[in-house]
Amino acid sequence: MSFGAGAGENDWGGVALGERLLRAADGLGVVLPQPDGQWSGTATYADAGPDRRVTVHPADEQRRTFWVYLQHNGRRLAGGSTADPAEVVRAVVAWTGGAGLEETKEQAPCIEFRPWALEHEREPLGVVELEWCRRLDGIHMPPMNRFPRVHALLAAAYAEPVLRQLMPVTSHFNLWFSTSTTPNRRTTGVGPMIWPHYERSYAVRDGHELLARFETPEEAVAFMVAALPEGTGPAR
């Protein structure tokens, strides 16, 4: 059975990530699910269906702590870090076994989530609303809580009604919008994109062409809104 990277890479004293978790599971007397995927020291566990996954990977260069992320239908709802592999195992077993967010947190206190995640668990949010909630609340969750300029840009965009009804899409901190909620079509954007880290400014680009740059995210967003085709949205 393979669990990600071998000894000497992304390991703890020669013990690979998955093997360390397997030993912790043996100590607890529980059985971990078969890992659904493993690469570069990351282990992913899933239930029998595609809706619940837990992704685990090292949280620091010393690789003495873990990041643990809970996903549902491809959306991250909760996460946290811990140095205790047994806590990781309890989170994996609880979440993939069908436990809710609150019950999983009881088993693994490192797990954190925002109010919208509980709301979504009780009554699913719309695709666009869920994506906005997830991205806006990234400021509260590691590792995205280290990028205040990115979150300032998202907040400024959300304040614009025309953008709030579109799907926000990000890549390498660039932000653009899509009128499609279909995952493989979201990369095709409508209007320009904004890069929040262009020489300490917010740059508006059309592909590789620099259209304008601004000191504040609000100015960049206003420029983007003005450049949208008339009648854009809502995303479907």
Steps between C-alpha positions, in 0.01 A plus 500: 500500500643836397449823693663786314866592517755252623772540758717806462231720338213658691553258783565493874829332578461262206132429569281613210180694562254220427700247698505732801122533482461126459702442817284752687187320379638168623564660839139620517364166387325649195529438128582780260330500161714400205670824387326635192807686383855572607765727356791707631434400859125569482243235590133522398231282655144464377184314588334251267355786293655814352349749742722483813877530498775582748833630373806491727842649434796638698444845646857620546852452373591286801197281418402462861142618450222422255241698306165321493226611259143370481325511163145433393411467131832657406461800733719556803278559802743478791863453593769540759849399606627272773820328607308194619465227233232332711288815473544489123385139494193579710408781257541269200296219652222730621460702180527213253270300726220754456537718812395865476728797552421541868537129572829486311629796701411314820725219385772733369499844670752638248224515239362851448210620284295811445124549558421477128640145493249390763222674309605320183511167681141547623358648179731515195581847372485587131816434300592867457416595859699206632804594293489860625464387863790261467731752341410797720547301817843384388635789707407302809656172390863405434687520272302773318488718811851618409384702196312815609519666157323203342220516754465877469451448127238229553311717749500795259372277219226349717375851577411540131156343427587409142809309612327340797279302260799366304737214586826632648804319358858531623836371385836614632308779680351632174125556526249479218136402458300243309137476397520120522466289814629191315850426639675436169357819347577745781849576373340680205442841651284797414670840504858565616687357799668667798845420632532627861880475519622704202779727625303576818192588301180336374543445128212441259602282206351361184706187458861622503404858416510745790192722477539703817639492853357641821602554859179363649297186427181706480639701206612187319161335551314807374713493184422131453126553544503779241673266254241220530273439201152644549255254657769273646377232742376337703719190490323180398 
